[in-house]
Amino acid sequence: MINILAPVTQIGAATLATLRAAGAVAIFGGRALAAMLTPPYFFGQLARQLLRIGYFSIPVVGLTAIFTGAALALNIYVGGARFNAEAFVPNIVVIGITRELGPVLAALMLAGRVSAAIAAEIGTMRVTEQLDALNTLSTNPYKYLIAPRILAGVIALPLLVAVADVIGVMGGFVVSTQSLGFNGAVYVKNTLDFVTTGDVVSGIIKAGVFGFLLTLMGCYHGFTSKGGAQGVGRATTNAVVSAAILIFASNYMLTTVLTQAFGE
């Protein structure tokens, strides 16, 4: 006999599982925030994570930004030529990089590089019982492992996005002046006249939120991993996928709020 309620049951079970997972992440994030705001502080761990998350990510973020800026300039020029609007290339490149592409692409690069590394590292510590050893030594794992990584992500990603904005705009500048026939001085003037403080600040704010989310996902999935080597692999994959989804979802919400705050 066919159970006509089976689809409803499956939908309900999936909904409950999603809410349960969201609640677990929220509790984990709350504990991480509490660990960041209360002593003791492990500044050595924070410095090491700033190097790993920030400094060592500069090459990949810089390469992503320069090729994105170059491709964006080419596409805007082709589209603008259909309406005799090629002169707007520097204007659209700078607003596209600072408001949207700079923070989002930098965050996605770090989701693949940093979230996966954090999940693998903490997941390995979980399955080899190193986290239990920290508790035995009266060292709070949230303060020693989680808080420095999340705080480093919140600090490092806005700095990386600031670098990516400059490099991305320069990528558009190089292509426009060397291939599309733009005058360099005019291009720079149009860029500086068009970009506003709100464009740059909105991207930096997004970067801070993205940095929190991608490090949180890496820490959460690594911290809750189980099942040996296969569990660590699943945690790594889940960290990257969940971080990317949260980046896209939060980007839409932040764009809506920041557009109203800083104007169109």
Secondary structure, 3 states (H helix, E strand, C coil): CCCCCHHHHHHHHHHHHHHHHHHHHHHHHHHHHHHHHCCCCCHHHHHHHHHHHCHHHHHHHHHHHHHHHHHHHHHHHHHHHCCCCHHHHHHHHHHHHHHHHHHHHHHHHHHHHHHHHHHHHHHHHHHCCHHHHHHHCCCCHHHHHHHHHHHHHHHHHHHHHHHHHHHHHHHHHHHHHHCCCCCHHHHHHHHHHHCCHHHHHHHHHHHHHHHHHHHHHHHHHHHCCCCHHHHHHHHHHHHHHHHHHHHHHHHHHHHHHHHHHHCC
